[in-house]
Amino acid sequence: MDRDVTDPEGQVVLSETRYFVTSKDPGRICAEDLLGHVRHHWQIENSIFHIKDCWWHEDRHWTKRPNLSQWLATLTTIAIVVLRLLDTRHPSLPIRARADHIQWAAIRGLELLGLA
């Protein structure tokens, strides 16, 4: 896939070719479909993993206990999904702001879960 990066005046600043590895049969997939798969991958990366890495610093956590890091990552993912699904009062707020609202008002979090 070829890509040109331009400056505000329209001058090409960077020209690059990207190569992708896939198990898809070249005779059964076109360039547009492959591009759709790549964009879908980055959509997931930007929506979940960016939040986990930048806001909850998941990559900085480590443990020597077997499987504990996998459980912590799973709990973080569940927390993000719950914040997205349950907090419909403020849909324009980012996930981090929703988490902060619940952190400062624990009763609100219990109400969202139907426990209070």
N, C-alpha and C positions, 0 to 999 in steps of 0.2 A: 504494500500500500504506500503510495507516494503522498507526501504532505509538504506544503509550502507555508511558512510562517511569514506574514507580512507586517510591516510597520504601519502607522496611521496614514502615511502618504501612499501606501500601496506597493512599496518596494519590497521585494523578496529578501528577507533577512536570513532565513534558514530554509534549506531544502533537504528533506530526509526521506529515506525509504525504510519502512517498517516491515519486518517479516514475522509471520505468525505460524505456529505449529498447531496442527489440528488433526484429528483422526477422521474428519469428514472426507468423503470421496470427492475428488475434484470434479468428477463428471456429474455429481448430483447437487453441488452447491455453487451458487454464483457469488460474485464479489459483493453484491448488496446484502445477501444473506449472511455472508461471513462478517461483514461490517456490523450487521445487526447483532451477531453473537458477541463480537468484541465490545460493542457499546453496552450490551446487557451486562457483561462481566464488570465493566468499569462502573456501571450504575450501582451494582451491588457493592463493589469496593468502596465507592464514595458514600453510600447510604449507611452501611453498617460498620465496616472496618475502619473507616476514617473517624467515625464517632468514637469507636472503642479505643483507637490508638491515641487520638488527640485529646479527647475529653476525659477518658477514664485511664489513660496511660497504661493500657493493657500490656504493651511490649516491655515496660519497665518492671513488671511483676514477675517474680520467679519463685520457684519452690523446689525443694529436693524430694518432696513427697510424690510418689507415683500417681499420675492422673489428676492431681489437685488443680493444676493449671487448666486442664480441659474442663473441669467442673466450674472453675471461676469464669472461664470464657463463656460457658453455657449460661451461667447465671447473669452475666452482663448482657448477653444477647436477649435473654428473656426480659430483663428490665427494660431494654430499649423497645422491644415489641410491645410490652405492656404500656409504656409511656405513649407510644404512638397510637395504640388502639383505644385506650380507656380515657385519656384526657382529651375529650372532645369540646370542652368549654372554651379552650384557647387553642384552636387549631393552627393559628399563625405563629405561635411560640415555637422556637427551636426545642429540640429534645432536651438540651442542657437546661434551658429555662424551666421546662416542665419538671425536671428532676429537682431543681432548686426550690420550686414551689412546694413540692411534696416534702423535701428535706426540712423546710421551715415550718410546715404544718402537717405533722404526721397524721392527724385525724383526716385530713383531705386525702391522703394516700389510702387510708383504710376505707374511706367512703368510695373511692374509685374502684376498689376491689370488692365492694359490697360487704365489707366486714364491720362497718360502723353505721 
